Amino acid sequence: MQLINKFTAIVLIALLQHSVLARADAAPGATAKPDAAASNTAAPNVDAPDVEKTVAQLVADSVVIKAGSFKMGDAALKNAGPVHDVKIHAFAIGKYLVTRGDFAAFIRDSNYQAGEGWHKARFRQSDRDPVVNIGWSDAQAFASWLSNKTHKKFRLPTEAEWEYTARAGTATKFYWGDAVGANQANCNSCGSRWDGDSTAPVGSFAANAWGLFDMAGNAAEWTQDCYSETYEHAPIDGSAVGEGSATGNGDCKYRIARGGSWSDPAENMSAAFRDPNLPDYHYMNIGFRLVRDIE
């Protein structure tokens, strides 16, 4: 009888162990650790960068741009003429595009609902890649958050401010010249390792003369302006085009992205190229950088 009881106890223990293991295999937390590619689609607050450090770095990475004037536009482009003189007031602008890590810190701190697109690109991204799949309104929300955190005024650049800084004192198609060359930027035909496949980490290419990175290619950049088909009534003081003839006769159903991207042909990277999009347009080639007003 004692032998039978012992045998029964052993069988019961084995059955219990099997039951525990089966339940562990079925539990959500028991799935295998995702690989690097799969982790790109993890919850946005996982390993989000430190918020205060992110905010401090965004402020530190602003480059002060002196007041000046330049010729805006390109007569060869249908929607970028006539070429006209524009005066620009001093301001500061981010030397880098806003990164995926920056945006993750914003989401974690603010609980802003940006949807899943920004952290689910179809290609692998690091926290140093520019955030993409970002609508114009999402960029505005980020600017408001950063303004509140720093008590400084951050906003999207106007088209004029963006082109002024993209040219950085040049009058050529790109800030390095009129020819695309090789490995100067990330587009679909730029001779870089990322061409046509994905974004590149910010700062992967040489900066322009004013110390700004990725002002051509990598990710296109939202600007403040409403779209106008020509510069016929464009402001000459660097301000944004709004609705009505007094502010440039813009159509605010569309906002302008500038600079071209990893998926675009090289001509879309020219300093004058204008790409109108619906404000809620989310795609894997549009991101943004911010301007800070100087008091």
N, C-alpha and C positions, 0 to 999 in steps of 0.2 A: 504493500500500500504506500509506504514511504517513497519507494522508487517511482511509482505512478505519479504521486504528487509532485516529485521533483521534475519528472518529464513534462507534466502539465504546466509547471511554472516556467520552464524553459520555452515551451511553445508560446505561452502567453506573452513573454518578454519579446520574443522574435516578432510576433504579430504587432505588438505595440510599436516597436522600432520601425517596422515597415510602414505603419500608418502615419507616424510622424514624418518620415522621409517623403511619403507621397504628398502630404499636405504642404510640406516645404517647397516641393517642386512645383506645386500649383499656385503658390502664393505670388502676388505681383512683385514683391521684393526679392524673389529668388531668381529672377531672370539674370542671364549672363551680363557682365559689365559691357556696355556698348564700346565699339571700337572708335577710333578718332573720327571717322566719317559720320558714324551714327550720332556721336555726341554733339554734332552741329545742330541737331534738331531737339536737343534736350530743353527742359523748361528754362525760360529766359533768365530766371533768378539764380540758376545754378552757377556757382563760382563767379558771380558778378563782381567786377572790380570794386574796391573800396570807394564809396561815394565821395568822401571829402578829398581824397587824393585825386580822384578823377576831376572834380571841380577845380581844384588848385592847378592841375596840369593844363586844363582847357584855358584858364586865364593866363598862365605862364606862356602858353604856346601862341598867344596873340601877337601878331606883328603890326607895329604902328606904321601906317601909310600916310605920308605927308600929303598935304593939299597940292593940287596941281591941275593941269588940263591936258586933254588929249583929243585925237580925232577918233570918233567912235563909228564903227560900221565898216562895211565892205561893199563897194558898188557892184561887185561881181555876184553878190548874193541877193536874191529877190526880196527877202524880208529884212535885209540889214542895210538899207540905204534910205535916204541919201546919207553919205558920210557927213558928220557934223561935229563941231567943236563942243566939248563938254567940260565944265569946271567941276572939280571934285573937292569936297571938304575933307579934312583929315579924319581918319577913323582907324580902327584896328581890325584885323581879320585873322582867322585861324590859319596857321601855317600848314595845317593838315585838314583833310576831310574829317568829319566826325566819324569815329570808329565804332565798330560793333561793340567793343568793350565800353566805350563812352555811353552808348545807347542802353546797354544792359544796366549800367549804374543808374541811369535816369529811370528806367522801368522799375527797378528795385526800390528806388527811393520814393517815387511818385505814385506807383501802381497805375500808371497810365496804360490804357488799353489800346495797344497799337496793332493788334492782330498778331498772327504767327509768322507772317512773311519775312520780317526783318531777321529772324534767327533760324530761318529754314530755306536758305538759298540752296539751289540744286548743286552747288559746288562747295567744296570745303573752304571755310573761312576761319581765320584766327581772330582774336580780339583786337588785333592791330590792322585788320582789313577795314575799309570803309563800310559803314552800315548801308545796306541797300534795301530795296522793297519798301521804301519810305515815301509816303505821300507828302504833299506840301503842308497839309494840316499837321502831320506828325512832326515835321521840322519846326513848325511854329510852336507846337507844344514843348518841344525840347528847348527852344530859345526862351520861352516864358519861364520854364523850370530853372534854367541856368541864370536867368536874370534875377529870379527870386532868391536863389541860393547865394548869389554874389552881391546883390544890391547894385548891379551894373546893368546897363541896357544892352542885351544881346538880341540880334535879329538876323534875318536872312539879308544878304547883300542885294542891293539894287542891281539891275543889269549893267548900269554904267559903272558902278563900283567894281563889279565882278570883272568886266572887260578891262578896266583900267589896271587892276592888279594882275590879270592874266597876261597882259601885254608887258607890264613891268618896264615901261619906257621904250618898247620896241614898236615897229610898225609892220612887222612881218606877220605871216600867217600864224606861225607858232612862235613861242618865246625864244626858241633856239634857231629860228630861220624859216625859210619858205619850204624847204624840203623836209619830208617826214624823217628821213634818216633811219637809223636802226637803234633799237633799245633806248629811245629817248622817252618813251611813254608806253602805256598799255592800251592798245586798241585791237581791232581784229586783223591788222596788217602792219604792226609797228616793230616787228622783229624782237619782241620780248618773250620770255618763257610763259607768260600768262595770256598771250594774244588769243582772243576769241574763246577762251576757256573759263576765265574767272577774274575776279578782282585780285589785286596785288596788295600786300601790306603797305600802308601809307609810308611815304618816304623812300620807296624802292628805287626811284629815279632822281636825277639831279633836280634841284630846286631852280626856280627862275631867278632873275637878278635881284629880286626883292625878298628872297628866302622863302618862297611859297612852293609847296610840293603839290604835284598832281593837278596843276591848273590846266592840263590837257590830258584827257584820257583817264583811265581807271574807273571812275564813276562820274556820271554827269551830275550837275549840281543845281538844285532848286534855287531860284532867285525870287525876289519879292514881287516883281512886276506882273501886271496883267498884260496879255498879249496884244500887240498892235502889228498890223501887216507891213507897215513901213515905219520909218523914223520921221515922217512928214511933220508931225506935231509933237515930237519927243521932247521931254524936258531937257534943258541945257545946264542944269545945276546939279546933276547927278542923282536926283530924286527918282523914285519909282514911278512907273506909268500906272495910273489908276483908270477909273471909268470917267468918261467925259473929256471934252476937248481941252479943258484947263489942265489936265494932268496927263495928256498924251493920247486920249481917245482909245483907251484900252478895252479889251474884252476879257472881263475877269472870270469867264467860264474856263479860260485857259491861263496857266502860269508857265513861265519860261524856265527850262533847264539849259544849262550851259556846259561846255567843255568836252562833250563826248565821253565815251566809255570804252571798257574792255571789249564790248560787243559791236561797237560802231566802226564804220570806215574812217580812215585817217582824216578826211576832210571835215568830219563832224567835230574834230578837236580844235579847229581854228578858233582864234580868239573872238571872231565876229559871229560864229555860227549860233543860230537861235533855234531852239527846239520846243515848240508849244505843246503842253500836255494838260490833260484834265487834272485839277488839284488832287483828286483822290486816286490818281494813277499810281499803281505800285508795280514796279518791275525791278528785275535784278540788276539794272544798270544805272539807277538813279539814287543818289544820296544827297549830301549837303555839307556845307561848312557855314560858320557864322561870322558875322561882323559884330564888333563892340563899339558903341558910340563913345567918342572922347569928349568929355565935358570941357 
